[in-house]
Amino acid sequence: MKCSLITHMREFNLHTNTETSVTCTILLDEEVNKLITESAKASGRSKKVEVTMRLKDHALRYKSITAIGEVTER
Protein backbone atom coordinates (compact mmCIF):
# COMPACT_ATOMS: atom_id res chain seq x y z
CA MET A 1 0.00 0.00 0.00
CA LYS A 2 1.24 3.46 -0.83
CA CYS A 3 -0.18 6.68 0.52
CA SER A 4 -0.06 9.85 -1.53
CA LEU A 5 0.24 12.98 0.55
CA ILE A 6 0.23 16.54 -0.70
CA THR A 7 1.91 19.08 1.51
CA HIS A 8 1.81 22.84 1.05
CA MET A 9 4.29 25.23 2.62
CA ARG A 10 4.02 29.01 2.72
CA GLU A 11 6.88 31.35 3.35
CA PHE A 12 7.06 35.09 3.55
CA ASN A 13 9.92 36.71 1.62
CA LEU A 14 11.10 39.77 3.54
CA HIS A 15 13.04 41.10 0.54
CA THR A 16 10.11 41.19 -1.88
CA ASN A 17 7.36 41.52 0.74
CA THR A 18 5.47 38.61 -0.83
CA GLU A 19 4.32 35.17 0.23
CA THR A 20 5.58 32.17 -1.71
CA SER A 21 4.44 28.56 -1.54
CA VAL A 22 5.36 25.17 -2.90
CA THR A 23 3.16 22.09 -3.18
CA CYS A 24 4.79 18.68 -3.08
CA THR A 25 3.25 15.24 -3.62
CA ILE A 26 5.02 12.28 -2.01
CA LEU A 27 4.41 8.54 -1.82
CA LEU A 28 4.75 6.86 1.57
CA ASP A 29 5.21 3.14 2.02
CA GLU A 30 2.98 1.36 4.54
CA GLU A 31 5.51 1.48 7.39
CA VAL A 32 6.26 5.21 7.07
CA ASN A 33 2.58 6.02 6.59
CA LYS A 34 1.80 4.22 9.87
CA LEU A 35 4.59 6.04 11.73
CA ILE A 36 3.52 9.45 10.39
CA THR A 37 -0.12 8.73 11.21
CA GLU A 38 0.78 7.74 14.78
CA SER A 39 2.97 10.82 15.25
CA ALA A 40 0.31 13.13 13.86
CA LYS A 41 -2.35 11.68 16.18
CA ALA A 42 -0.05 11.92 19.21
CA SER A 43 0.76 15.57 18.48
CA GLY A 44 -2.77 16.57 17.51
CA ARG A 45 -1.60 17.67 14.07
CA SER A 46 -2.83 16.61 10.66
CA LYS A 47 -0.62 14.28 8.62
CA LYS A 48 -0.03 17.13 6.19
CA VAL A 49 1.30 19.41 8.94
CA GLU A 50 3.32 16.56 10.50
CA VAL A 51 5.07 15.77 7.22
CA THR A 52 5.65 19.44 6.42
CA MET A 53 7.28 20.04 9.83
CA ARG A 54 9.44 16.90 9.57
CA LEU A 55 10.60 17.72 6.05
CA LYS A 56 11.49 21.29 7.01
CA ASP A 57 13.29 20.12 10.17
CA HIS A 58 15.32 17.56 8.20
CA ALA A 59 16.23 20.02 5.45
CA LEU A 60 17.44 22.58 8.00
CA ARG A 61 19.50 20.06 9.97
CA TYR A 62 21.12 18.00 7.23
CA LYS A 63 23.19 19.05 4.24
CA SER A 64 22.75 15.82 2.30
CA ILE A 65 21.49 12.25 2.51
CA THR A 66 23.11 9.34 0.70
CA ALA A 67 20.84 6.60 2.08
CA ILE A 68 18.30 6.16 4.86
CA GLY A 69 20.23 6.85 8.07
CA GLU A 70 23.30 8.18 6.28
CA VAL A 71 23.25 11.97 6.45
CA THR A 72 25.71 14.84 6.49
CA GLU A 73 24.90 17.50 9.07
CA ARG A 74 24.96 21.18 8.18
Secondary structure as the mmCIF struct_conf table of DSSP 4:
data_model
#
loop_
_struct_conf.conf_type_id
_struct_conf.id
_struct_conf.beg_label_comp_id
_struct_conf.beg_label_asym_id
_struct_conf.beg_label_seq_id
_struct_conf.end_label_comp_id
_struct_conf.end_label_asym_id
_struct_conf.end_label_seq_id
STRN STRN1 CYS A 3 ASN A 13
TURN_TY1_P TURN_TY1_P1 LEU A 14 ASN A 17
STRN STRN2 THR A 18 LEU A 28
HELX_RH_AL_P HELX_RH_AL_P1 GLU A 30 SER A 43
TURN_TY1_P TURN_TY1_P2 GLY A 44 GLY A 44
HELX_RH_AL_P HELX_RH_AL_P2 LYS A 47 ARG A 61
STRN STRN3 TYR A 62 ALA A 67
TURN_TY1_P TURN_TY1_P3 ILE A 68 GLY A 69
STRN STRN4 GLU A 70 GLU A 73
#
